[in-house]
Amino acid sequence: MSPRDISLTAKGSGTEAVIDGHIIFLQGIAPADVEDDFRFV
């Protein structure tokens, strides 16, 4: 599996995650909460 390009940015009341150019907004979730879930990268 090729590595994914992931960036996490705290925004408003959640986290904006950009994964391979796709923007996903995670409502009510802090970036630190998300990082543990991206170990598969």
C-alpha positions in Angstrom: 0.0 0.0 0.0 1.4 3.4 -0.9 1.7 6.0 1.8 -1.2 8.5 1.9 -0.8 12.2 2.0 -2.7 13.3 5.2 -2.9 16.6 6.9 -5.0 17.4 10.0 -6.0 21.0 10.8 -8.1 22.1 13.8 -10.9 24.2 12.4 -13.9 25.6 14.3 -15.5 22.8 16.4 -13.7 20.0 14.6 -10.9 18.8 12.4 -10.3 19.3 8.7 -8.5 16.2 7.4 -7.1 16.3 3.9 -6.4 12.8 2.6 -4.9 12.4 -0.8 -6.5 15.7 -1.8 -9.9 14.9 -0.5 -11.2 17.2 2.3 -13.1 15.6 5.1 -14.5 17.6 8.0 -14.7 15.7 11.3 -17.2 17.5 13.5 -16.4 17.7 17.2 -13.2 15.8 16.9 -9.8 17.2 17.9 -6.7 16.5 15.7 -5.0 14.6 18.5 -8.0 12.3 18.7 -7.7 11.5 15.0 -4.0 10.9 14.9 -4.3 7.6 16.8 -6.7 6.3 14.2 -4.3 7.0 11.3 -1.7 4.3 12.2 -2.5 2.4 9.0 -0.7 5.1 7.0 
